[in-house]
Amino acid sequence: ATAKDAKGMMIAALKDKNPVIFIEHRWLHHIEDAVPEEMYPSDLDKAQIIRYGSDVTIVANSLMTIETMKAAKALSEVGIDVEIVDLRSIKPIDLDTILKSVSKTKNLIVVDSSWKTGGISGEIVSLVIECAFDLLERAPLRITSPDHVVPTSHYLADGYYQDAKQIAQQVLGFFGRLDDIGIVN
């Protein structure tokens, strides 16, 4: 999700003795960010809690981490305290970090730019239910892209991916709230 992680994870991938597939979302390329000049590897197998909260754990990766951060800021203004786990890697999945967060918040939402059918969100929800069902206060929620072909044109794709406002509205619905939240994308 961040340029700093992209550099660190690329360095770690190049040094790793095993094959590593490095995938990044094309809509992250325009985001400017500070990146340390020194060489540093980032963990390829560790998720990172990038925002601490107490009401709900949201697991996201790549572009959806950025959108979830925007949504979390707006949600905090209406009293919902979001903890965000930046997945960073989809194989291996850092289940320990996810479960630690869910054990604290008792709620799970997974935000994924992929499809609901066959996407990583289903795998994460399944793992949490298999390992920690008794911790959950309510059924987990998956916020994903529609189950159809991804448009390549920016004009068509604008309505395809979930944005911060859509994420925030679904989080409000998760808690049974009908508030309208003011987010400008």
Buried (B, 14 or more C-beta within 10 A) or exposed (E): BBBBBBBBBBBBBEEEEEEBEEEBBEBBEEEEEEBEEEEEBBBBEEBBBBBEBEBBBBBBBBBBBBBBBBBBBBBBEBEBBBBBBBBBBBEEBBBEBBBBBBEBBBBBBBBBBBBBEEBBBBBBBEBBBEBBEEBBEEEBBBBBBEEEEEEEEEEEBEEBBBBBBBBBBBBBEBBEBEBEBEBEE
